[in-house]
C-alpha cells in the first residue's frame, strides 16, 4: 500500500518536473494494473469483443471481422456496433515494417503503415491507415470510444455523410457540435447510422485527415430498400483515396502560408497504399516497388466499388479502369439512375459508387488515379495505380499496360462524369445536375415551391492583408518580395470564419448572437480583411437555396463544399467564363438564364463549383442545430473558408446529453487583475474603429513572473508534506527511493524557477 502511494508520489513529481501527463499516465497504468493479457506483436489480426480487449490488443483487432459487418436482411433487428479508436501520432515505414518492401509480406505486418515507402509522421487510429472500417446496416447503433493518445493535440471524429438527426451533438465539428477532445481524454460517439451509403469518418481538427486520420464508413441497406440490388453480384470492395505528402500537414501549411512552401501533394494513395519511386537497398543490391491496393474479382460477375475521396488538398482525382467501363450508380449515399462512363472525377469529401462488369479476359488490369489541378500537369503530376485482379490471373505480376501520368483513359463515345471546372454548358462530359436521382422528388426540388431563403455565396482567393499571414506594413500582401510569398485569402462573401471558443450547439446559453455576422452586417470587407463568426440563420422547415459563385480570378482553382447535417439537391452547375462576378450571376438569374433542373435532381452533401461559374443547391432545413458549411480542402477551411447555418431556434434543438463536455475562454476575476482585453463570448464583427488594447510597459512580463512565483509556492505547499511523509515512511529501508524523492523535489523546484 505504502509502495503504491510512493509510486504515485513519484509519478506526480515526474509530472511536476516534466509536465508530461502521458508518461505519467502510462507509468501509472503499469504501476497499478494487474498484468494485462498481451498479444505478441507478430500475432495475426483477430476478432474479440472490444469490451474484452486490453489496451495493447485494441490496435491488433481486425475490425473487418466485426459482427456488424454482415449481410443486411429485411426485418432483422438493428445491432449495437462498438469500436475503440486509439488516436496517436505514429510513423510511416516504422520499425514494425521490418524488411518491407523487399520482403513484401512484411508490409502487411500489424502496425506497419507502408504508405508510399517514404518515412513521415502520421496521425492515425489504431496504428492503421486507413483506420478501422465501420461497416454496418442502416439503422444500427454505432458506438465509438475515441481515445486521444496524442501528446499535445486535440481531436474530434466527424461522420461524413451522417446527419445525426437523433443526436446532433455527435457530429464531431469542433466548436460547433462539441469541444475538441483533449490529449489523454476520451469521448464516446453514440449515434444511429441513419444515412445509408458509402461514407467515411475523419478528424475534423487541423490537418489530421491529411496526416492519416480517416477511414471508411459503409452503411448498407436491407434488400427491400436497396434500389440497386439487382445490378451487382458482389459488394465487398471500397477505395478510399488520399492525397499524400511526405511531411505533416501542419509543416506544409506553415511553409505555405508563412514561407515559400507549396501546397501541392506529390502523391496519392489508395486504401493507404501506393508507389512513389522504386526503392533501392544498395547494401544488399536489391530494388523493390511498394505494394499497391489489389481488388480480387470474378470473371463474368458485377462488382460494386465504393469510392471515398478523403483528400485534404486541391487535388481532384480522375479515376478509370483499363478495358472496363464504370456504371456510376450512387453519390454521397444517394442512388442515381446508372450512367455508363469511361472515367469519373471526384473532389475532396465526395463519394461515388460504381458497378463494374468483369467482362474481359482473365488477367490483371490497372485502376488508374490521375491527379488534377494542384496534382495536375503543371504541378506535381500525382498519379497512382491499383490492380484489378481476375480470379486465375497471375498473383505477383503487374498488369502489362504502361503506367504513366500522360495516359488518360480513352474510350470512344463514353463520357467523363463530374469533370473539372465544367458544368452543363460542356457537351463532351456529364456534370452533376445531369445525373438523375432514383429517390422520389421532394420539397427541395419542387418547382412550385419558392425557396424561403436564397443566399448568394461567392468566393475566391483575395489579395488582402490577412493578419494571420500578411501583416500590413510588415510583410503585407503587396509588400513581400517574392510572388510565391503572396498568399491569397480564401473567403466566403469576403468573410473569414472565426470559430467560437465553445461549441455553439451544446453551450447555447453562452451565445451572444449580436456577435454573429454575415455580409449584411459588415462593411468594407471587399478590400479589408474581415474575420467574424459567419452565421446564416434560417427557420426550421424552410427551403434554402444557395447559389455558390466561384469568381475564378487568380487561377483555375476549384472548391468542393460540404454541408453538415443535411443533404441537398443539385439544381444547376455552369461555367460562364474564366472569371465572373456575383452581379453577373445575379443578372443571369434575373434574366431566367440559370436553368434549374428540378425533376429527379441528384441528392448530394458535397459538391464542386466550376471556376468562373456557379452551382445551385437547395436543401430542406429540417434538422435543428448549428451546422457547418465549408470548403473540404483543409488549407482553405482552416483559414476560414466556412460558415455556419443556424437552423431553427435553440428550443428546437435536441437536449444536450447529460455531462456533455464543456469548454471556453477563462479570465480570472481574482488576483490577476492585469489581464489584457480580448474578444468575449462568440466573436465580434469587424468594425473599422476597433483598436488593439494598449499595452502598458512590461505588464505581460510582470504577469509571467508573478505566475511563476505563485506556481513555486503552490508546488511547495502541495508536495512538501507528501514527500516528507514518504521520507519518514522509508526512513529505515527506502534509501534509494528517498534519494529519488529529494531529487524529484529539487527538479520540480528548479523547473518552477527556471
Ligand atoms: Cu477551398
Boltz pocket constraint, residues with backbone or C-beta under 6 A from the ligand:
constraints:
  - pocket:
      binder: B
      contacts: [[A, 490], [A, 558], [A, 559], [A, 560], [A, 631], [A, 632], [A, 633], [A, 636], [A, 637], [A, 641]]
      max_distance: 6.0
